Amino acid sequence: MNEASKTNTSHFIHMVFFWLKDTSAEEILSFKRRVTDFLDEIAEIDRYHVGTPADTSRPVIERGYSVSLVVEFNNKAAHDIYQVHESHQNFVADSSHRWEKVLIFDADH
């Protein structure tokens, strides 16, 4: 199926990959809960997905991260509101000590 025939209301995608310092199952679950808690407070988000590396194995797949976050917005303006939203700012301030590395990819439609 080609892209043009699929319905997609989100036009700006924000992808975040976290490499946590503590990769225990308990820490990953706790971190995922913290992520979903703050995301649920931001009305500008269309959809989001919080996950961990899938059990796939091909040379091109990066599986070294601990937790992934994909957030969909209607437009860049909604993303910009998210970036300065108090809940997002608090999450970064309260949680940044938990990761050793973070990579972010933004894609516009």
Secondary structure, DSSP 8 states (H G I E B T S, - for coil): --GGGS-----EEEEEEEEES---HHHHHHHHHHHHHHHTT-TTEEEEEEE---S---TT-----SEEEEEEESSHHHHHHHHH-HHHHHHHHHHGGGEEEEEEEEEE-
